[in-house]
């Protein structure tokens, strides 16, 4: 009898222990699942090396390896025209003349783009800002025609011509949205000093430059500054003095008179007749 009681007791303890163990396992599994659910999921982001300015870079500065540093950018946020290889950006260093020059001021940490620096071996002169097929042309200006000194490289302007057409003075819009690449001898697009320029240099194709040469030699050119995002093309505009004053031109047309000639004796007489036209 005692052995039966002892056996039952042992089995009861084993069953109770097994139940406690299973309960603990279930509880641990629940805690683990709950912790995983509350833990933020870290998403893997693809990165790419992009070179940025290590210090402030001013216009005209030759770019060296000490001026740049590598930063990891998310692949989806890599700026277009950026540099991911140091040799592509600053060259091999074997040629002392093989370098890029800064075209516009850059702040520390700003990504270096191909539009902000010259090609390898070029300086920051006006020729480095000319696109394929474009030429530089200088226009004489003064405080009035040059928008009171508010023009800067990179701005776009409309060009008006004032001169004599037949017997009257005419003002006409001749060109839309010409880009300025230099003011006097300054091509730095980041300059913020207001000066009254004597010349502005524009980028244009050869046909447009021929038109500017003709316009500048036959009259006076005046510039009108465009807004930064204004890409509109204005219609043909031509204003005369009479248009300005609101006067209508009156054309006098002489009445046409037709005659025939007849001889009466020694006299020749002209007789009016209706014109046949």
C-alpha positions in Angstrom: 0.0 0.0 0.0 2.8 2.3 0.9 4.5 1.6 -2.4 1.4 2.5 -4.4 1.0 5.7 -2.5 4.6 6.6 -3.1 4.3 5.8 -6.8 1.2 7.9 -7.1 2.9 10.8 -5.3 6.0 10.6 -7.6 3.7 10.6 -10.7 1.7 13.6 -9.4 4.9 15.6 -8.7 6.2 14.7 -12.2 3.0 15.7 -13.9 2.9 18.9 -11.9 6.5 19.7 -12.7 5.9 19.0 -16.4 2.9 21.3 -16.3 4.9 24.1 -14.7 7.7 23.6 -17.2 5.3 23.8 -20.1 3.7 26.9 -18.7 7.1 28.6 -18.3 8.0 27.7 -21.8 4.8 29.2 -23.1 5.3 32.3 -21.0 8.9 32.7 -22.3 7.7 32.3 -25.9 5.0 34.9 -25.4 7.5 37.4 -23.8 10.0 36.8 -26.7 7.3 37.4 -29.3 6.1 40.5 -27.5 9.7 41.9 -27.3 10.3 41.2 -31.0 7.0 43.0 -31.9 8.0 46.1 -29.8 11.5 46.2 -31.1 11.9 48.7 -34.0 12.8 47.0 -37.3 16.0 48.3 -38.6 15.8 48.5 -42.4 19.0 48.0 -44.4 19.8 51.1 -46.5 22.1 50.9 -49.5 24.8 53.6 -49.3 27.1 55.2 -51.8 30.2 57.4 -51.4 29.8 61.0 -52.3 32.6 63.6 -52.1 31.6 66.9 -50.4 33.5 70.1 -49.5 35.6 69.7 -46.4 35.9 73.5 -46.0 34.3 76.6 -47.6 35.4 76.7 -51.2 35.5 80.1 -53.0 35.2 80.8 -56.7 38.4 80.3 -58.6 40.1 78.0 -56.0 41.9 75.0 -57.5 40.5 71.8 -56.0 42.8 69.5 -54.0 42.3 66.3 -52.0 42.5 68.4 -48.8 39.5 70.4 -49.9 37.2 67.4 -50.1 36.0 64.5 -47.9 34.0 61.3 -48.5 30.6 60.9 -47.0 28.2 58.0 -47.2 24.8 59.0 -48.8 21.7 56.9 -49.0 21.6 55.5 -52.6 18.2 57.1 -53.3 19.5 60.5 -52.1 22.7 60.7 -54.1 22.8 64.1 -55.9 22.9 64.0 -59.7 26.3 64.9 -61.2 28.1 64.1 -57.9 31.5 62.4 -57.6 32.0 59.0 -56.0 35.7 58.5 -56.9 38.5 60.7 -55.7 40.6 60.2 -58.8 37.7 61.3 -61.0 37.2 64.5 -58.9 40.8 65.7 -58.5 42.7 63.7 -61.1 45.7 61.4 -60.5 48.0 64.2 -59.3 50.7 63.3 -61.9 50.2 66.5 -63.8 50.5 69.8 -61.9 48.0 71.4 -64.4 45.4 68.6 -64.0 42.9 70.0 -61.5 39.4 71.3 -61.3 38.6 74.9 -60.4 35.6 76.0 -58.2 32.9 77.9 -60.3 30.7 78.9 -57.4 31.1 79.2 -53.6 30.4 76.0 -51.7 29.8 75.6 -48.0 31.4 72.8 -45.8 29.5 69.5 -46.3 27.9 70.6 -49.6 28.1 67.9 -52.3 30.5 68.8 -55.1 28.7 68.6 -58.5 30.1 68.7 -62.0 28.2 71.9 -62.5 30.0 73.6 -59.6 33.5 72.9 -60.8 35.4 73.0 -64.1 36.6 70.0 -66.1 40.0 68.7 -65.3 42.7 71.1 -66.5 40.4 74.1 -67.0 40.5 77.3 -65.1 37.4 79.3 -64.0 37.5 81.7 -67.0 34.5 82.5 -69.1 35.3 79.8 -71.6 34.6 77.1 -69.0 31.0 78.4 -68.7 30.2 78.1 -72.4 28.1 75.1 -73.5 28.7 73.4 -76.8 27.8 75.6 -79.7 27.6 78.8 -77.6 29.8 81.9 -77.8 30.5 84.8 -75.5 29.5 88.4 -76.5 30.0 91.6 -74.6 27.2 94.2 -74.5 27.9 97.8 -73.5 25.7 99.0 -70.6 25.3 101.8 -68.2 23.4 102.4 -65.0 20.1 102.6 -66.9 20.5 99.9 -69.5 22.3 97.6 -67.0 19.4 97.4 -64.5 21.1 99.7 -62.0 23.9 97.3 -61.2 21.6 94.5 -60.0 22.8 92.0 -62.6 24.9 89.0 -61.6 26.5 86.1 -63.6 23.9 83.4 -64.0 21.0 85.9 -64.4 18.8 85.9 -67.5 17.7 89.0 -69.3 15.5 90.1 -72.2 17.2 92.5 -74.7 15.4 95.5 -76.2 16.6 97.6 -79.1 15.9 101.3 -79.6 16.8 103.0 -82.9 15.5 104.5 -86.2 13.3 102.5 -88.5 12.5 104.5 -91.6 11.7 107.9 -90.3 10.6 107.1 -86.8 12.1 105.9 -83.5 11.2 102.3 -82.6 11.7 100.2 -79.5 11.6 96.5 -80.1 12.1 93.3 -78.0 14.7 91.3 -80.0 15.8 88.5 -77.7 14.4 86.5 -74.8 16.2 84.9 -71.8 19.9 85.5 -72.6 22.1 84.1 -69.9 24.8 86.4 -68.4 28.1 84.6 -67.8 30.2 87.6 -66.7 29.8 91.2 -65.4 32.7 93.3 -66.5 35.7 90.9 -65.7 33.9 89.0 -63.0 32.4 85.6 -63.7 31.7 84.5 -60.1 28.0 83.6 -59.9 28.1 83.9 -56.1 29.2 87.5 -56.0 26.8 89.8 -54.0 28.5 93.1 -54.5 26.3 95.7 -56.4 28.3 97.6 -58.9 27.4 99.6 -62.0 28.8 97.5 -64.9 30.2 98.9 -68.1 29.8 95.6 -70.0 27.9 92.4 -69.5 28.9 89.2 -71.3 26.2 86.8 -72.6 26.2 83.3 -73.9 24.5 82.9 -77.3 24.7 81.0 -80.6 26.4 82.6 -83.6 23.2 83.7 -85.2 22.1 85.5 -82.1 25.5 87.2 -81.7 25.3 88.4 -85.3 21.9 90.0 -84.4 23.5 91.6 -81.3 26.3 93.0 -83.4 23.9 94.6 -85.8 21.6 95.9 -83.1 24.5 97.4 -81.1 25.9 99.2 -84.1 22.6 100.7 -85.3 20.9 101.7 -82.0 20.9 101.3 -78.3 20.5 98.0 -76.3 18.7 97.8 -73.0 18.4 94.8 -70.7 15.4 93.7 -68.6 16.1 91.3 -65.7 14.0 88.1 -65.6 12.8 86.2 -62.5 14.8 83.1 -61.4 12.1 80.6 -62.5 10.7 82.6 -65.5 11.0 80.5 -68.6 8.3 82.3 -70.6 8.9 83.6 -74.2 7.5 87.0 -74.8 5.6 87.8 -78.0 7.0 90.2 -80.6 6.8 93.7 -79.2 7.4 96.9 -81.1 6.5 100.3 -79.8 6.8 103.6 -81.7 6.4 107.1 -80.4 2.9 107.4 -81.7 2.0 104.1 -80.0 3.5 105.4 -76.7 1.4 108.7 -76.9 -1.7 106.9 -78.1 -1.8 108.8 -81.4 -3.2 107.2 -84.6 -1.2 107.6 -87.7 -3.1 109.5 -90.4 -2.2 108.6 -93.9 -3.0 111.2 -96.6 -3.8 109.7 -99.9 -4.0 112.0 -102.9 -7.0 111.7 -105.0 -6.1 110.2 -108.3 -7.1 112.3 -111.3 -7.2 110.9 -114.9 -7.4 113.1 -118.0 -7.2 112.9 -121.7 -5.6 115.5 -124.0 -7.3 116.9 -127.1 -6.2 119.5 -129.6 -8.4 122.3 -130.6 -6.7 124.3 -133.2 -3.3 125.3 -131.8 -4.4 124.6 -128.2 -4.0 121.3 -126.2 -6.8 120.8 -123.7 -6.8 118.2 -120.8 -10.3 116.9 -120.1 -10.9 115.0 -116.8 -12.4 111.5 -117.1 -13.2 108.6 -114.7 -10.1 106.5 -113.9 -10.4 103.0 -115.2 -8.6 101.2 -112.4 
